[in-house]
Amino acid sequence: MPGLRLTLQAVPPERVDLSPLTPDRIAGRSRAEVAALPLASGNRSLRVDAVFKLAGDPGPELVIEGDGSRLDRIGEAMTQGSIRLRGNAGAWLGVGMCGGTIEVEGSAGAYAGSGMQGGLLHVHQHAGDFLAAAAPGDHQGMRGGVLVVSGNAGARAGDRMRRGTLIIDGDVGDCCASRMVAGTIAVGGAVGRNAGLAMRRGTLLLRRPPAALLPTFNDCGVQVVPILRLLARAWRGLPGPFASLSAGDLRARRSMGDLANGGRGEILILLPD
């Protein structure tokens, strides 16, 4: 069933909060009712039809077209349906997302996937700082679901991550997996400085060796890691190179840490078959 299509009329002069526009929140409304919904922008409130041209009718799919770099909180707390953004996304993309699918054909700003609990979020290009990280004042970052970035990500990716899967096909900035509590982060490209800083538990999987590891990580040598077979099966069909991991015995150099914070996290550096 065709859904609602929103075409940005112009790049807004100020940031716009798009959290009211998710498939579950607009379900059962007419196009005219959606057009009249208020969107916060700075200290003003704008009608949806003052920002977008509307076509189609509300349904399980929502399509947003245009450069959404100033459109924040797209898909916040959504529970079902799908959002496709044909352009860039602003900050807080998919924050608190519980279900459904968000696909961004461009890049996303800071704090994408923060507090995410379920569903699939796929950013085709790059993501900013604090990807899947805890919001200021919060003690937990990503809590479930799958977040895939096909390009690069900024600093502090996975900070305080509690659960779920974060896959970054490209490079990632400094302090990846900092203060990580649990979950899995996979990085296909280069990783910045201080990976795993204050890590408590969880797994950071790297395809490329880092320039250096923190001295508070203990090198446990090369091992066959059975959990990688399960990850290979679970990731089959996801976008990106991690979907093609062999389901056979996978070897990795394993380091445990951060020893200054309990030492139960692990960094796995994949080795060639």
VOTI-212221 format. One record per residue (C-alpha): residue in three letters; chain; z, y, x. Coordinates in nm, 2 decimals. Example, Ala and Ser with C-alpha at 12.3 -4.5 7.8 and 13.67 -1.06 7.14 Angstrom:
ATOM residu chaine     zz     yy     xx
ATOM    ala      A   0.78  -0.45   1.23
ATOM    ser      A   0.71  -0.11   1.37
% end
This chain:
ATOM residu chaine     zz     yy     xx
ATOM    met      A   0.00   0.00   0.00
ATOM    pro      A  -0.10   0.34   0.15
ATOM    gly      A   0.20   0.56   0.22
ATOM    leu      A   0.26   0.93   0.26
ATOM    arg      A   0.08   1.12   0.53
ATOM    leu      A   0.23   1.44   0.67
ATOM    thr      A   0.00   1.66   0.88
ATOM    leu      A   0.17   1.94   1.08
ATOM    gln      A   0.02   2.27   0.99
ATOM    ala      A   0.12   2.44   1.32
ATOM    val      A   0.37   2.39   1.59
ATOM    pro      A   0.69   2.53   1.44
ATOM    pro      A   0.85   2.83   1.62
ATOM    glu      A   1.19   2.66   1.62
ATOM    arg      A   1.30   2.30   1.61
ATOM    val      A   1.30   2.12   1.28
ATOM    asp      A   1.53   1.85   1.17
ATOM    leu      A   1.32   1.57   1.01
ATOM    ser      A   1.61   1.33   0.93
ATOM    pro      A   1.56   1.37   0.55
ATOM    leu      A   1.21   1.22   0.58
ATOM    thr      A   1.24   0.84   0.62
ATOM    pro      A   1.08   0.58   0.40
ATOM    asp      A   1.41   0.47   0.25
ATOM    arg      A   1.53   0.82   0.18
ATOM    ile      A   1.21   0.93   0.00
ATOM    ala      A   1.16   0.60  -0.19
ATOM    gly      A   1.11   0.66  -0.56
ATOM    arg      A   1.03   1.03  -0.52
ATOM    ser      A   0.69   1.18  -0.62
ATOM    arg      A   0.48   1.37  -0.36
ATOM    ala      A   0.58   1.70  -0.53
ATOM    glu      A   0.95   1.61  -0.50
ATOM    val      A   0.91   1.53  -0.13
ATOM    ala      A   0.72   1.86  -0.07
ATOM    ala      A   1.02   2.06  -0.21
ATOM    leu      A   1.28   1.89   0.01
ATOM    pro      A   1.46   2.13   0.25
ATOM    leu      A   1.44   2.08   0.63
ATOM    ala      A   1.68   2.26   0.86
ATOM    ser      A   1.52   2.48   1.13
ATOM    gly      A   1.77   2.69   1.32
ATOM    asn      A   1.96   2.90   1.07
ATOM    arg      A   1.69   2.86   0.81
ATOM    ser      A   1.58   2.60   0.56
ATOM    leu      A   1.21   2.52   0.52
ATOM    arg      A   1.04   2.33   0.25
ATOM    val      A   0.85   2.02   0.36
ATOM    asp      A   0.52   2.17   0.24
ATOM    ala      A   0.58   2.49   0.45
ATOM    val      A   0.57   2.27   0.76
ATOM    phe      A   0.32   1.99   0.66
ATOM    lys      A   0.02   1.92   0.45
ATOM    leu      A   0.09   1.62   0.23
ATOM    ala      A  -0.15   1.34   0.13
ATOM    gly      A  -0.09   1.01  -0.03
ATOM    asp      A   0.23   0.90  -0.21
ATOM    pro      A   0.57   0.79  -0.08
ATOM    gly      A   0.59   0.43   0.01
ATOM    pro      A   0.71   0.19   0.28
ATOM    glu      A   0.49   0.36   0.54
ATOM    leu      A   0.52   0.72   0.66
ATOM    val      A   0.26   0.87   0.89
ATOM    ile      A   0.32   1.20   1.08
ATOM    glu      A   0.02   1.37   1.25
ATOM    gly      A   0.04   1.65   1.51
ATOM    asp      A   0.24   1.76   1.81
ATOM    gly      A   0.59   1.68   1.70
ATOM    ser      A   0.76   1.79   2.02
ATOM    arg      A   0.98   2.03   1.81
ATOM    leu      A   1.05   1.78   1.54
ATOM    asp      A   1.39   1.62   1.60
ATOM    arg      A   1.58   1.33   1.44
ATOM    ile      A   1.26   1.15   1.32
ATOM    gly      A   1.37   0.82   1.16
ATOM    glu      A   1.75   0.89   1.19
ATOM    ala      A   1.95   0.61   1.03
ATOM    met      A   1.65   0.46   0.86
ATOM    thr      A   1.70   0.11   0.73
ATOM    gln      A   1.36  -0.01   0.63
ATOM    gly      A   0.99   0.07   0.63
ATOM    ser      A   0.78   0.22   0.91
ATOM    ile      A   0.71   0.55   1.06
ATOM    arg      A   0.40   0.62   1.27
ATOM    leu      A   0.38   0.94   1.47
ATOM    arg      A   0.04   1.03   1.59
ATOM    gly      A   0.16   1.27   1.86
ATOM    asn      A   0.48   1.35   2.04
ATOM    ala      A   0.83   1.33   1.91
ATOM    gly      A   1.12   1.57   1.97
ATOM    ala      A   1.48   1.48   2.06
ATOM    trp      A   1.70   1.22   1.89
ATOM    leu      A   1.41   1.00   1.78
ATOM    gly      A   1.55   0.70   1.58
ATOM    val      A   1.91   0.80   1.64
ATOM    gly      A   2.13   0.56   1.44
ATOM    met      A   1.83   0.35   1.33
ATOM    cys      A   1.94   0.03   1.15
ATOM    gly      A   1.61  -0.13   1.06
ATOM    gly      A   1.23  -0.09   1.01
ATOM    thr      A   0.98   0.02   1.27
ATOM    ile      A   0.90   0.35   1.44
ATOM    glu      A   0.59   0.39   1.66
ATOM    val      A   0.52   0.70   1.86
ATOM    glu      A   0.17   0.73   2.00
ATOM    gly      A   0.28   1.01   2.24
ATOM    ser      A   0.61   1.08   2.42
ATOM    ala      A   0.96   1.13   2.30
ATOM    gly      A   1.24   1.38   2.40
ATOM    ala      A   1.60   1.32   2.50
ATOM    tyr      A   1.84   1.08   2.34
ATOM    ala      A   1.57   0.86   2.18
ATOM    gly      A   1.74   0.55   2.03
ATOM    ser      A   2.09   0.68   2.07
ATOM    gly      A   2.32   0.48   1.85
ATOM    met      A   2.04   0.25   1.74
ATOM    gln      A   2.16  -0.06   1.56
ATOM    gly      A   1.85  -0.25   1.46
ATOM    gly      A   1.48  -0.24   1.41
ATOM    leu      A   1.19  -0.18   1.66
ATOM    leu      A   1.12   0.16   1.82
ATOM    his      A   0.81   0.18   2.04
ATOM    val      A   0.72   0.49   2.24
ATOM    his      A   0.36   0.45   2.38
ATOM    gln      A   0.40   0.71   2.65
ATOM    his      A   0.72   0.86   2.81
ATOM    ala      A   1.08   0.92   2.71
ATOM    gly      A   1.32   1.19   2.82
ATOM    asp      A   1.67   1.17   2.96
ATOM    phe      A   1.95   0.97   2.79
ATOM    leu      A   1.72   0.71   2.64
ATOM    ala      A   1.93   0.47   2.43
ATOM    ala      A   2.24   0.65   2.56
ATOM    ala      A   2.56   0.76   2.40
ATOM    ala      A   2.56   1.10   2.23
ATOM    pro      A   2.80   1.36   2.37
ATOM    gly      A   3.15   1.26   2.25
ATOM    asp      A   3.05   0.91   2.15
ATOM    his      A   3.16   0.60   2.34
ATOM    gln      A   2.87   0.38   2.26
ATOM    gly      A   2.49   0.42   2.31
ATOM    met      A   2.24   0.18   2.17
ATOM    arg      A   2.41  -0.09   1.97
ATOM    gly      A   2.12  -0.32   1.86
ATOM    gly      A   1.75  -0.36   1.80
ATOM    val      A   1.46  -0.34   2.04
ATOM    leu      A   1.34  -0.02   2.21
ATOM    val      A   1.02  -0.03   2.41
ATOM    val      A   0.88   0.26   2.63
ATOM    ser      A   0.53   0.19   2.76
ATOM    gly      A   0.55   0.48   3.02
ATOM    asn      A   0.84   0.63   3.22
ATOM    ala      A   1.19   0.73   3.12
ATOM    gly      A   1.43   1.00   3.25
ATOM    ala      A   1.78   0.98   3.39
ATOM    arg      A   2.08   0.80   3.24
ATOM    ala      A   1.87   0.55   3.04
ATOM    gly      A   2.11   0.31   2.87
ATOM    asp      A   2.42   0.51   2.94
ATOM    arg      A   2.71   0.34   2.76
ATOM    met      A   2.47   0.09   2.60
ATOM    arg      A   2.67  -0.15   2.39
ATOM    arg      A   2.41  -0.41   2.26
ATOM    gly      A   2.03  -0.46   2.21
ATOM    thr      A   1.72  -0.46   2.43
ATOM    leu      A   1.57  -0.17   2.61
ATOM    ile      A   1.24  -0.23   2.79
ATOM    ile      A   1.08   0.04   3.01
ATOM    asp      A   0.74  -0.06   3.14
ATOM    gly      A   0.72   0.23   3.39
ATOM    asp      A   0.96   0.41   3.62
ATOM    val      A   1.31   0.52   3.52
ATOM    gly      A   1.53   0.80   3.66
ATOM    asp      A   1.87   0.81   3.82
ATOM    cys      A   2.18   0.63   3.69
ATOM    cys      A   2.00   0.38   3.48
ATOM    ala      A   2.25   0.15   3.30
ATOM    ser      A   2.54   0.38   3.39
ATOM    arg      A   2.86   0.28   3.22
ATOM    met      A   2.68   0.00   3.04
ATOM    val      A   2.90  -0.22   2.83
ATOM    ala      A   2.66  -0.49   2.72
ATOM    gly      A   2.29  -0.56   2.63
ATOM    thr      A   1.98  -0.60   2.83
ATOM    ile      A   1.77  -0.33   3.01
ATOM    ala      A   1.43  -0.43   3.17
ATOM    val      A   1.24  -0.19   3.40
ATOM    gly      A   0.89  -0.27   3.52
ATOM    gly      A   0.85   0.02   3.76
ATOM    ala      A   1.07   0.20   4.02
ATOM    val      A   1.43   0.27   3.94
ATOM    gly      A   1.61   0.58   4.06
ATOM    arg      A   1.94   0.62   4.25
ATOM    asn      A   2.27   0.48   4.14
ATOM    ala      A   2.15   0.21   3.91
ATOM    gly      A   2.44   0.04   3.73
ATOM    leu      A   2.69   0.31   3.81
ATOM    ala      A   3.03   0.22   3.65
ATOM    met      A   2.85  -0.07   3.48
ATOM    arg      A   3.10  -0.30   3.30
ATOM    arg      A   2.89  -0.58   3.16
ATOM    gly      A   2.53  -0.64   3.06
ATOM    thr      A   2.20  -0.71   3.24
ATOM    leu      A   1.97  -0.48   3.42
ATOM    leu      A   1.64  -0.67   3.50
ATOM    leu      A   1.41  -0.51   3.76
ATOM    arg      A   1.05  -0.61   3.85
ATOM    arg      A   1.07  -0.41   4.17
ATOM    pro      A   1.35  -0.39   4.42
ATOM    pro      A   1.53  -0.06   4.42
ATOM    ala      A   1.54   0.15   4.74
ATOM    ala      A   1.92   0.08   4.75
ATOM    leu      A   2.19  -0.06   4.54
ATOM    leu      A   2.54   0.09   4.51
ATOM    pro      A   2.78  -0.06   4.77
ATOM    thr      A   3.00  -0.17   4.48
ATOM    phe      A   2.75  -0.44   4.39
ATOM    asn      A   2.79  -0.78   4.54
ATOM    asp      A   2.47  -0.97   4.65
ATOM    cys      A   2.49  -1.32   4.51
ATOM    gly      A   2.16  -1.44   4.66
ATOM    val      A   1.85  -1.59   4.50
ATOM    gln      A   1.91  -1.80   4.19
ATOM    val      A   1.73  -1.96   3.90
ATOM    val      A   1.86  -1.77   3.60
ATOM    pro      A   1.83  -1.97   3.28
ATOM    ile      A   1.88  -1.67   3.05
ATOM    leu      A   1.55  -1.54   3.17
ATOM    arg      A   1.37  -1.83   2.99
ATOM    leu      A   1.53  -1.72   2.66
ATOM    leu      A   1.44  -1.36   2.72
ATOM    ala      A   1.08  -1.46   2.79
ATOM    arg      A   1.06  -1.64   2.46
ATOM    ala      A   1.23  -1.36   2.27
ATOM    trp      A   1.00  -1.09   2.42
ATOM    arg      A   0.68  -1.28   2.35
ATOM    gly      A   0.46  -1.06   2.13
ATOM    leu      A   0.63  -0.73   2.23
ATOM    pro      A   0.41  -0.46   2.39
ATOM    gly      A   0.40  -0.44   2.76
ATOM    pro      A   0.41  -0.66   3.07
ATOM    phe      A   0.75  -0.82   3.00
ATOM    ala      A   0.59  -1.00   2.70
ATOM    ser      A   0.40  -1.22   2.96
ATOM    leu      A   0.70  -1.35   3.15
ATOM    ser      A   0.68  -1.72   3.22
ATOM    ala      A   0.89  -1.94   3.00
ATOM    gly      A   0.95  -2.17   3.31
ATOM    asp      A   1.23  -2.14   3.57
ATOM    leu      A   1.25  -1.77   3.68
ATOM    arg      A   1.41  -1.68   4.01
ATOM    ala      A   1.58  -1.36   4.07
ATOM    arg      A   1.80  -1.20   4.33
ATOM    arg      A   2.13  -1.15   4.15
ATOM    ser      A   2.39  -0.88   4.23
ATOM    met      A   2.72  -0.84   4.04
ATOM    gly      A   2.90  -0.52   3.98
ATOM    asp      A   3.01  -0.25   3.95
ATOM    leu      A   3.31  -0.39   4.14
ATOM    ala      A   3.48  -0.05   4.09
ATOM    asn      A   3.47  -0.11   3.72
ATOM    gly      A   3.54  -0.48   3.67
ATOM    gly      A   3.23  -0.62   3.84
ATOM    arg      A   3.10  -0.83   3.54
ATOM    gly      A   2.76  -0.66   3.51
ATOM    glu      A   2.45  -0.80   3.67
ATOM    ile      A   2.13  -0.66   3.83
ATOM    leu      A   1.85  -0.91   3.85
ATOM    ile      A   1.55  -0.85   4.07
ATOM    leu      A   1.26  -1.08   3.96
ATOM    leu      A   1.10  -1.28   4.24
ATOM    pro      A   0.74  -1.40   4.23
ATOM    asp      A   0.68  -1.75   4.08
% end
